[in-house]
């Protein structure tokens, strides 16, 4: 195996890691878009909503926000971990 072949293997590995990192980043962006859509709905909350319905909406937003924060943190960690490989 020549030095050039070994380099191609490393390059392929780096490319695969980069692709995975980009896929994860895309998933985070999609989550952000979904959260933004929900937040826009929240802003247009009708005053006719019952307190129970409003509470359910707020709870759902909290769960989505926590999930998004967790996904962002994991994606950032993976990107940083793979950046130096």
Order of alpha helices (4+ residues) and beta strands (2+ residues): alpha-alpha
